[in-house]
Amino acid sequence: MGKRRAPKAKAAPVTLDNFLACLAVNMAKVAANPDAFAGSKATVGNPVTLAPRVPEAGTWAAKQIQRTMAAGAAWKEGVMHPKKNPVEAAKAANGKYKAKMAAALQADSFLKGLGNVDVDEMYRVIEATGEEVFTGAVQRREGKIRHRIEEIRDDVLALATTIDAMPQDTEAQREARVIANLRGMKAIGQKRRG
């Protein structure tokens, strides 16, 4: 009589308490073997062929791009007719913003994110984008630019007049004028922000 096979031990159920640990284990498994889980590829079945549990990367990306491109009009409609006043909503979220920013600074997320930048891909995107994206954005903001300049012009004139009154005979005096200009522009910015 043959040996009886021992029943396969069932894995502990995933709960919210152990979720991150289970996720880490599964991420390690799929990193070691992309086909580690059932459903990684399409399964030919009878009577139907089952799609993979998560779409293949090329299929997934193509679908995301197609749907995003098709959503342009809906995006504009949503932006033009928001459900909440965006400025008031942003003010209400100030505490959340501060907490998230503090956590990101603590975790050094900015520097870690820079480690993931593919510089070659960045320049391919810039090259494909074309200059009209930049110049078009400037043209669309012409009114905003003019308004901001009108807001600060008098203060910039006051700054220039103040710097003009500073001596400039020596290298040290000229350096002092440059530093004064920097400090003055910062002060104008602070005044404008309130």
FIKOLZA-1660 file (N, C-alpha, C; in steps of 0.1 Angstrom, whole numbers, plus 5000, padded with zeros to 4 digits):
% residues 194
   i   px   py   pz ch aa at
   1 5008 4988 5000  A  M  N
   1 5000 5000 5000  A  M CA
   1 5009 5012 5000  A  M  C
   2 5006 5022 4992  A  G  N
   2 5014 5034 4990  A  G CA
   2 5013 5043 5002  A  G  C
   3 5022 5052 5003  A  K  N
   3 5022 5062 5014  A  K CA
   3 5011 5072 5011  A  K  C
   4 5005 5076 5022  A  R  N
   4 4995 5086 5020  A  R CA
   4 5002 5100 5021  A  R  C
   5 4998 5108 5012  A  R  N
   5 5004 5121 5011  A  R CA
   5 4998 5129 5023  A  R  C
   6 5007 5137 5030  A  A  N
   6 5002 5145 5041  A  A CA
   6 4995 5157 5035  A  A  C
   7 4984 5160 5041  A  P  N
   7 4976 5172 5036  A  P CA
   7 4985 5184 5036  A  P  C
   8 4983 5192 5025  A  K  N
   8 4990 5205 5024  A  K CA
   8 4986 5215 5034  A  K  C
   9 4995 5221 5041  A  A  N
   9 4992 5230 5051  A  A CA
   9 4985 5243 5045  A  A  C
  10 4975 5247 5050  A  K  N
  10 4968 5259 5045  A  K CA
  10 4975 5271 5050  A  K  C
  11 4977 5281 5042  A  A  N
  11 4983 5293 5046  A  A CA
  11 4973 5301 5055  A  A  C
  12 4979 5308 5064  A  A  N
  12 4970 5316 5073  A  A CA
  12 4963 5326 5065  A  A  C
  13 4950 5329 5068  A  P  N
  13 4943 5339 5061  A  P CA
  13 4949 5353 5062  A  P  C
  14 4948 5360 5051  A  V  N
  14 4954 5374 5052  A  V CA
  14 4944 5383 5059  A  V  C
  15 4948 5390 5068  A  T  N
  15 4940 5400 5076  A  T CA
  15 4946 5414 5075  A  T  C
  16 4939 5423 5079  A  L  N
  16 4945 5437 5079  A  L CA
  16 4957 5438 5088  A  L  C
  17 4958 5430 5099  A  D  N
  17 4969 5430 5108  A  D CA
  17 4982 5424 5101  A  D  C
  18 4980 5414 5093  A  N  N
  18 4992 5408 5087  A  N CA
  18 4994 5411 5072  A  N  C
  19 4985 5420 5067  A  F  N
  19 4985 5423 5053  A  F CA
  19 4999 5427 5047  A  F  C
  20 5006 5437 5054  A  L  N
  20 5019 5441 5049  A  L CA
  20 5029 5430 5049  A  L  C
  21 5029 5422 5059  A  A  N
  21 5038 5411 5059  A  A CA
  21 5036 5401 5048  A  A  C
  22 5023 5398 5046  A  C  N
  22 5019 5389 5035  A  C CA
  22 5022 5395 5021  A  C  C
  23 5020 5407 5020  A  L  N
  23 5023 5414 5007  A  L CA
  23 5038 5414 5005  A  L  C
  24 5046 5416 5015  A  A  N
  24 5061 5415 5013  A  A CA
  24 5065 5401 5009  A  A  C
  25 5059 5391 5014  A  V  N
  25 5063 5377 5011  A  V CA
  25 5059 5375 4996  A  V  C
  26 5047 5379 4992  A  N  N
  26 5043 5377 4978  A  N CA
  26 5051 5385 4968  A  N  C
  27 5055 5397 4972  A  M  N
  27 5063 5406 4964  A  M CA
  27 5077 5399 4962  A  M  C
  28 5082 5393 4972  A  A  N
  28 5095 5386 4971  A  A CA
  28 5093 5374 4962  A  A  C
  29 5082 5367 4963  A  K  N
  29 5080 5355 4954  A  K CA
  29 5079 5359 4940  A  K  C
  30 5071 5369 4936  A  V  N
  30 5070 5373 4922  A  V CA
  30 5082 5379 4917  A  V  C
  31 5091 5385 4925  A  A  N
  31 5103 5391 4921  A  A CA
  31 5113 5379 4917  A  A  C
  32 5112 5368 4925  A  A  N
  32 5121 5357 4922  A  A CA
  32 5115 5349 4910  A  A  C
  33 5102 5349 4908  A  N  N
  33 5096 5341 4897  A  N CA
  33 5083 5348 4893  A  N  C
  34 5083 5355 4882  A  P  N
  34 5072 5362 4877  A  P CA
  34 5059 5353 4875  A  P  C
  35 5061 5340 4873  A  D  N
  35 5050 5331 4871  A  D CA
  35 5046 5324 4883  A  D  C
  36 5050 5329 4895  A  A  N
  36 5048 5322 4908  A  A CA
  36 5033 5320 4911  A  A  C
  37 5025 5329 4906  A  F  N
  37 5011 5328 4910  A  F CA
  37 5002 5324 4898  A  F  C
  38 4992 5317 4901  A  A  N
  38 4982 5313 4891  A  A CA
  38 4976 5326 4886  A  A  C
  39 4973 5327 4873  A  G  N
  39 4967 5338 4868  A  G CA
  39 4977 5349 4862  A  G  C
  40 4990 5345 4862  A  S  N
  40 4999 5354 4857  A  S CA
  40 4999 5355 4842  A  S  C
  41 4994 5345 4836  A  K  N
  41 4992 5344 4821  A  K CA
  41 4978 5340 4818  A  K  C
  42 4974 5343 4805  A  A  N
  42 4960 5338 4801  A  A CA
  42 4960 5323 4802  A  A  C
  43 4948 5318 4806  A  T  N
  43 4946 5304 4807  A  T CA
  43 4936 5299 4797  A  T  C
  44 4940 5290 4788  A  V  N
  44 4931 5284 4779  A  V CA
  44 4922 5275 4786  A  V  C
  45 4909 5277 4785  A  G  N
  45 4899 5269 4792  A  G CA
  45 4888 5264 4783  A  G  C
  46 4880 5256 4789  A  N  N
  46 4868 5251 4781  A  N CA
  46 4856 5255 4789  A  N  C
  47 4847 5263 4785  A  P  N
  47 4846 5268 4771  A  P CA
  47 4852 5281 4769  A  P  C
  48 4858 5288 4778  A  V  N
  48 4864 5301 4776  A  V CA
  48 4878 5302 4780  A  V  C
  49 4885 5311 4774  A  T  N
  49 4899 5314 4778  A  T CA
  49 4899 5325 4788  A  T  C
  50 4905 5323 4799  A  L  N
  50 4905 5333 4810  A  L CA
  50 4917 5342 4808  A  L  C
  51 4914 5355 4810  A  A  N
  51 4925 5365 4809  A  A CA
  51 4933 5364 4822  A  A  C
  52 4946 5369 4821  A  P  N
  52 4954 5369 4833  A  P CA
  52 4947 5377 4844  A  P  C
  53 4950 5373 4857  A  R  N
  53 4944 5380 4868  A  R CA
  53 4947 5395 4868  A  R  C
  54 4959 5398 4864  A  V  N
  54 4964 5412 4862  A  V CA
  54 4968 5413 4847  A  V  C
  55 4964 5423 4840  A  P  N
  55 4967 5423 4825  A  P CA
  55 4982 5423 4823  A  P  C
  56 4986 5418 4811  A  E  N
  56 5000 5419 4807  A  E CA
  56 5004 5434 4807  A  E  C
  57 5017 5437 4809  A  A  N
  57 5021 5451 4810  A  A CA
  57 5018 5459 4798  A  A  C
  58 5020 5454 4786  A  G  N
  58 5018 5461 4774  A  G CA
  58 5003 5464 4772  A  G  C
  59 4994 5454 4775  A  T  N
  59 4980 5456 4773  A  T CA
  59 4975 5466 4783  A  T  C
  60 4980 5465 4796  A  W  N
  60 4975 5474 4806  A  W CA
  60 4979 5488 4803  A  W  C
  61 4991 5491 4798  A  A  N
  61 4996 5504 4795  A  A CA
  61 4988 5510 4783  A  A  C
  62 4986 5502 4773  A  A  N
  62 4978 5506 4761  A  A CA
  62 4964 5510 4765  A  A  C
  63 4958 5503 4774  A  K  N
  63 4944 5506 4778  A  K CA
  63 4944 5519 4786  A  K  C
  64 4954 5520 4795  A  Q  N
  64 4954 5532 4804  A  Q CA
  64 4956 5545 4795  A  Q  C
  65 4965 5544 4785  A  I  N
  65 4968 5555 4776  A  I CA
  65 4955 5558 4768  A  I  C
  66 4949 5548 4762  A  Q  N
  66 4937 5550 4754  A  Q CA
  66 4926 5557 4762  A  Q  C
  67 4924 5552 4774  A  R  N
  67 4913 5557 4783  A  R CA
  67 4916 5571 4787  A  R  C
  68 4928 5574 4790  A  T  N
  68 4932 5588 4794  A  T CA
  68 4930 5597 4783  A  T  C
  69 4935 5593 4771  A  M  N
  69 4933 5602 4759  A  M CA
  69 4918 5605 4757  A  M  C
  70 4910 5595 4759  A  A  N
  70 4896 5596 4756  A  A CA
  70 4889 5605 4767  A  A  C
  71 4895 5606 4778  A  A  N
  71 4889 5613 4789  A  A CA
  71 4891 5628 4790  A  A  C
  72 4898 5634 4779  A  G  N
  72 4901 5648 4779  A  G CA
  72 4889 5657 4781  A  G  C
  73 4878 5655 4774  A  A  N
  73 4867 5663 4775  A  A CA
  73 4860 5662 4789  A  A  C
  74 4860 5650 4794  A  A  N
  74 4854 5648 4808  A  A CA
  74 4863 5655 4818  A  A  C
  75 4876 5654 4817  A  W  N
  75 4885 5661 4826  A  W CA
  75 4882 5676 4826  A  W  C
  76 4881 5682 4814  A  K  N
  76 4879 5696 4813  A  K CA
  76 4865 5700 4819  A  K  C
  77 4855 5692 4817  A  E  N
  77 4842 5694 4822  A  E CA
  77 4842 5694 4837  A  E  C
  78 4850 5684 4843  A  G  N
  78 4851 5683 4857  A  G CA
  78 4858 5694 4864  A  G  C
  79 4869 5699 4857  A  V  N
  79 4877 5710 4862  A  V CA
  79 4869 5723 4862  A  V  C
  80 4861 5725 4851  A  M  N
  80 4853 5737 4849  A  M CA
  80 4841 5737 4858  A  M  C
  81 4836 5726 4863  A  H  N
  81 4825 5725 4872  A  H CA
  81 4827 5716 4884  A  H  C
  82 4836 5720 4893  A  P  N
  82 4840 5712 4904  A  P CA
  82 4828 5710 4914  A  P  C
  83 4829 5700 4922  A  K  N
  83 4819 5697 4932  A  K CA
  83 4821 5706 4944  A  K  C
  84 4834 5710 4946  A  K  N
  84 4837 5718 4958  A  K CA
  84 4845 5730 4952  A  K  C
  85 4845 5741 4960  A  N  N
  85 4854 5752 4957  A  N CA
  85 4868 5748 4959  A  N  C
  86 4876 5747 4949  A  P  N
  86 4890 5742 4950  A  P CA
  86 4899 5749 4960  A  P  C
  87 4897 5762 4961  A  V  N
  87 4906 5770 4970  A  V CA
  87 4901 5767 4984  A  V  C
  88 4888 5767 4987  A  E  N
  88 4884 5764 5000  A  E CA
  88 4887 5749 5004  A  E  C
  89 4886 5740 4995  A  A  N
  89 4890 5726 4998  A  A CA
  89 4905 5725 5001  A  A  C
  90 4913 5732 4994  A  A  N
  90 4927 5732 4997  A  A CA
  90 4930 5738 5010  A  A  C
  91 4923 5749 5014  A  K  N
  91 4925 5755 5027  A  K CA
  91 4921 5745 5038  A  K  C
  92 4910 5738 5036  A  A  N
  92 4905 5728 5046  A  A CA
  92 4915 5716 5047  A  A  C
  93 4923 5713 5037  A  A  N
  93 4932 5702 5037  A  A CA
  93 4946 5706 5042  A  A  C
  94 4948 5719 5047  A  N  N
  94 4961 5723 5050  A  N CA
  94 4967 5715 5061  A  N  C
  95 4960 5710 5071  A  G  N
  95 4966 5702 5081  A  G CA
  95 4971 5689 5076  A  G  C
  96 4963 5683 5067  A  K  N
  96 4967 5670 5060  A  K CA
  96 4980 5672 5052  A  K  C
  97 4980 5684 5045  A  Y  N
  97 4992 5687 5037  A  Y CA
  97 5004 5688 5045  A  Y  C
  98 5003 5695 5057  A  K  N
  98 5015 5696 5066  A  K CA
  98 5019 5683 5071  A  K  C
  99 5010 5675 5075  A  A  N
  99 5013 5661 5080  A  A CA
  99 5020 5653 5070  A  A  C
 100 5015 5653 5058  A  K  N
 100 5021 5645 5047  A  K CA
 100 5034 5650 5043  A  K  C
 101 5036 5663 5043  A  M  N
 101 5048 5669 5039  A  M CA
 101 5059 5666 5050  A  M  C
 102 5055 5667 5063  A  A  N
 102 5064 5664 5074  A  A CA
 102 5069 5649 5073  A  A  C
 103 5059 5640 5070  A  A  N
 103 5063 5626 5068  A  A CA
 103 5072 5624 5056  A  A  C
 104 5070 5631 5045  A  A  N
 104 5078 5629 5033  A  A CA
 104 5092 5635 5036  A  A  C
 105 5093 5646 5043  A  L  N
 105 5106 5651 5047  A  L CA
 105 5114 5642 5056  A  L  C
 106 5106 5636 5066  A  Q  N
 106 5112 5627 5075  A  Q CA
 106 5118 5615 5068  A  Q  C
 107 5110 5610 5059  A  A  N
 107 5114 5598 5051  A  A CA
 107 5124 5600 5040  A  A  C
 108 5127 5613 5038  A  D  N
 108 5136 5617 5027  A  D CA
 108 5131 5612 5014  A  D  C
 109 5118 5613 5012  A  S  N
 109 5111 5608 5000  A  S CA
 109 5116 5615 4987  A  S  C
 110 5119 5628 4987  A  F  N
 110 5123 5635 4975  A  F CA
 110 5136 5629 4970  A  F  C
 111 5146 5627 4979  A  L  N
 111 5159 5621 4974  A  L CA
 111 5157 5607 4970  A  L  C
 112 5149 5599 4977  A  K  N
 112 5146 5585 4972  A  K CA
 112 5139 5585 4959  A  K  C
 113 5130 5594 4957  A  G  N
 113 5123 5595 4944  A  G CA
 113 5133 5598 4932  A  G  C
 114 5142 5606 4935  A  L  N
 114 5152 5610 4925  A  L CA
 114 5160 5598 4921  A  L  C
 115 5162 5588 4930  A  G  N
 115 5169 5576 4926  A  G CA
 115 5161 5567 4916  A  G  C
 116 5148 5570 4914  A  N  N
 116 5140 5562 4905  A  N CA
 116 5139 5569 4891  A  N  C
 117 5145 5581 4890  A  V  N
 117 5144 5588 4877  A  V CA
 117 5152 5582 4866  A  V  C
 118 5146 5579 4855  A  D  N
 118 5153 5574 4843  A  D CA
 118 5156 5587 4835  A  D  C
 119 5168 5592 4835  A  V  N
 119 5171 5604 4828  A  V CA
 119 5169 5603 4813  A  V  C
 120 5173 5591 4808  A  D  N
 120 5171 5590 4793  A  D CA
 120 5157 5590 4789  A  D  C
 121 5148 5584 4797  A  E  N
 121 5134 5584 4795  A  E CA
 121 5128 5599 4796  A  E  C
 122 5133 5606 4806  A  M  N
 122 5129 5620 4808  A  M CA
 122 5132 5628 4796  A  M  C
 123 5144 5626 4790  A  Y  N
 123 5147 5634 4778  A  Y CA
 123 5139 5630 4766  A  Y  C
 124 5136 5617 4765  A  R  N
 124 5128 5612 4754  A  R CA
 124 5114 5618 4755  A  R  C
 125 5109 5619 4767  A  V  N
 125 5095 5626 4768  A  V CA
 125 5096 5641 4765  A  V  C
 126 5106 5647 4769  A  I  N
 126 5108 5662 4766  A  I CA
 126 5109 5664 4751  A  I  C
 127 5117 5655 4745  A  E  N
 127 5119 5656 4730  A  E CA
 127 5106 5654 4723  A  E  C
 128 5098 5644 4727  A  A  N
 128 5086 5641 4720  A  A CA
 128 5075 5651 4723  A  A  C
 129 5076 5658 4734  A  T  N
 129 5066 5668 4738  A  T CA
 129 5066 5680 4729  A  T  C
 130 5077 5685 4726  A  G  N
 130 5077 5696 4717  A  G CA
 130 5076 5709 4724  A  G  C
 131 5081 5720 4719  A  E  N
 131 5081 5733 4725  A  E CA
 131 5068 5739 4727  A  E  C
 132 5058 5735 4718  A  E  N
 132 5045 5742 4719  A  E CA
 132 5038 5739 4732  A  E  C
 133 5041 5728 4739  A  V  N
 133 5035 5726 4752  A  V CA
 133 5039 5737 4762  A  V  C
 134 5052 5741 4761  A  F  N
 134 5057 5752 4770  A  F CA
 134 5051 5765 4765  A  F  C
 135 5053 5768 4753  A  T  N
 135 5049 5781 4748  A  T CA
 135 5034 5783 4749  A  T  C
 136 5026 5772 4746  A  G  N
 136 5012 5773 4747  A  G CA
 136 5007 5775 4761  A  G  C
 137 5014 5769 4771  A  A  N
 137 5010 5771 4785  A  A CA
 137 5013 5786 4789  A  A  C
 138 5024 5792 4784  A  V  N
 138 5027 5806 4787  A  V CA
 138 5016 5814 4780  A  V  C
 139 5012 5812 4768  A  Q  N
 139 5002 5820 4762  A  Q CA
 139 4988 5819 4769  A  Q  C
 140 4985 5807 4774  A  R  N
 140 4972 5805 4781  A  R CA
 140 4972 5813 4794  A  R  C
 141 4984 5815 4800  A  R  N
 141 4985 5822 4813  A  R CA
 141 4989 5837 4811  A  R  C
 142 4987 5842 4799  A  E  N
 142 4991 5856 4797  A  E CA
 142 4984 5865 4807  A  E  C
 143 4971 5864 4809  A  G  N
 143 4964 5872 4818  A  G CA
 143 4969 5871 4833  A  G  C
 144 4972 5859 4837  A  K  N
 144 4978 5857 4850  A  K CA
 144 4991 5864 4852  A  K  C
 145 5000 5862 4841  A  I  N
 145 5013 5868 4842  A  I CA
 145 5012 5883 4843  A  I  C
 146 5003 5889 4834  A  R  N
 146 5002 5904 4835  A  R CA
 146 4997 5908 4848  A  R  C
 147 4987 5901 4854  A  H  N
 147 4982 5904 4867  A  H CA
 147 4993 5904 4878  A  H  C
 148 5001 5894 4878  A  R  N
 148 5012 5892 4888  A  R CA
 148 5022 5904 4887  A  R  C
 149 5025 5907 4874  A  I  N
 149 5035 5918 4872  A  I CA
 149 5029 5931 4877  A  I  C
 150 5016 5934 4874  A  E  N
 150 5009 5946 4879  A  E CA
 150 5010 5946 4895  A  E  C
 151 5008 5934 4901  A  E  N
 151 5008 5934 4916  A  E CA
 151 5022 5938 4922  A  E  C
 152 5033 5933 4915  A  I  N
 152 5046 5935 4921  A  I CA
 152 5054 5947 4915  A  I  C
 153 5049 5953 4904  A  R  N
 153 5057 5963 4897  A  R CA
 153 5062 5974 4906  A  R  C
 154 5053 5980 4914  A  D  N
 154 5057 5991 4923  A  D CA
 154 5067 5987 4933  A  D  C
 155 5065 5975 4939  A  D  N
 155 5075 5971 4948  A  D CA
 155 5089 5968 4942  A  D  C
 156 5089 5963 4930  A  V  N
 156 5102 5961 4923  A  V CA
 156 5108 5974 4920  A  V  C
 157 5100 5984 4916  A  L  N
 157 5105 5998 4914  A  L CA
 157 5112 6003 4927  A  L  C
 158 5105 6001 4938  A  A  N
 158 5110 6005 4951  A  A CA
 158 5124 5998 4954  A  A  C
 159 5124 5985 4951  A  L  N
 159 5136 5978 4953  A  L CA
 159 5148 5983 4944  A  L  C
 160 5145 5985 4931  A  A  N
 160 5155 5990 4922  A  A CA
 160 5160 6004 4927  A  A  C
 161 5151 6012 4931  A  T  N
 161 5155 6026 4936  A  T CA
 161 5164 6025 4948  A  T  C
 162 5160 6016 4957  A  T  N
 162 5168 6014 4969  A  T CA
 162 5182 6009 4966  A  T  C
 163 5183 5999 4956  A  I  N
 163 5196 5994 4952  A  I CA
 163 5204 6004 4945  A  I  C
 164 5198 6012 4937  A  D  N
 164 5205 6023 4930  A  D CA
 164 5212 6033 4939  A  D  C
 165 5206 6034 4951  A  A  N
 165 5212 6043 4961  A  A CA
 165 5224 6037 4968  A  A  C
 166 5227 6024 4966  A  M  N
 166 5238 6018 4973  A  M CA
 166 5251 6021 4965  A  M  C
 167 5262 6022 4971  A  P  N
 167 5275 6024 4964  A  P CA
 167 5278 6012 4956  A  P  C
 168 5286 6014 4945  A  Q  N
 168 5290 6003 4937  A  Q CA
 168 5305 6004 4932  A  Q  C
 169 5313 6011 4940  A  D  N
 169 5327 6014 4936  A  D CA
 169 5336 6002 4937  A  D  C
 170 5334 5994 4947  A  T  N
 170 5343 5982 4950  A  T CA
 170 5336 5969 4947  A  T  C
 171 5344 5959 4946  A  E  N
 171 5338 5945 4944  A  E CA
 171 5329 5942 4955  A  E  C
 172 5333 5945 4967  A  A  N
 172 5324 5942 4979  A  A CA
 172 5311 5949 4979  A  A  C
 173 5311 5962 4974  A  Q  N
 173 5299 5970 4973  A  Q CA
 173 5290 5964 4963  A  Q  C
 174 5296 5959 4951  A  R  N
 174 5287 5954 4941  A  R CA
 174 5281 5940 4945  A  R  C
 175 5289 5932 4953  A  E  N
 175 5284 5920 4958  A  E CA
 175 5272 5923 4968  A  E  C
 176 5274 5934 4976  A  A  N
 176 5263 5937 4985  A  A CA
 176 5251 5941 4978  A  A  C
 177 5252 5947 4966  A  R  N
 177 5240 5951 4958  A  R CA
 177 5233 5938 4953  A  R  C
 178 5241 5928 4949  A  V  N
 178 5235 5916 4945  A  V CA
 178 5227 5909 4956  A  V  C
 179 5233 5908 4968  A  I  N
 179 5227 5902 4979  A  I CA
 179 5214 5910 4983  A  I  C
 180 5215 5923 4983  A  A  N
 180 5204 5932 4986  A  A CA
 180 5192 5929 4976  A  A  C
 181 5195 5927 4964  A  N  N
 181 5185 5924 4954  A  N CA
 181 5178 5911 4957  A  N  C
 182 5186 5901 4960  A  L  N
 182 5180 5888 4964  A  L CA
 182 5171 5889 4976  A  L  C
 183 5176 5896 4986  A  R  N
 183 5168 5898 4998  A  R CA
 183 5155 5906 4995  A  R  C
 184 5157 5916 4987  A  G  N
 184 5145 5924 4983  A  G CA
 184 5134 5916 4976  A  G  C
 185 5139 5908 4967  A  M  N
 185 5129 5900 4959  A  M CA
 185 5122 5889 4968  A  M  C
 186 5130 5884 4978  A  K  N
 186 5123 5875 4988  A  K CA
 186 5113 5883 4996  A  K  C
 187 5116 5895 5000  A  A  N
 187 5107 5903 5008  A  A CA
 187 5094 5906 5000  A  A  C
 188 5096 5909 4987  A  I  N
 188 5084 5912 4979  A  I CA
 188 5076 5899 4978  A  I  C
 189 5082 5888 4976  A  G  N
 189 5074 5875 4975  A  G CA
 189 5067 5873 4988  A  G  C
 190 5074 5875 5000  A  Q  N
 190 5067 5873 5013  A  Q CA
 190 5055 5882 5014  A  Q  C
 191 5057 5895 5010  A  K  N
 191 5046 5904 5011  A  K CA
 191 5034 5900 5003  A  K  C
 192 5037 5895 4991  A  R  N
 192 5026 5891 4982  A  R CA
 192 5019 5879 4988  A  R  C
 193 5026 5870 4994  A  R  N
 193 5020 5858 4999  A  R CA
 193 5012 5861 5012  A  R  C
 194 5015 5872 5019  A  G  N
 194 5008 5877 5031  A  G CA
 194 5014 5872 5043  A  G  C
% end
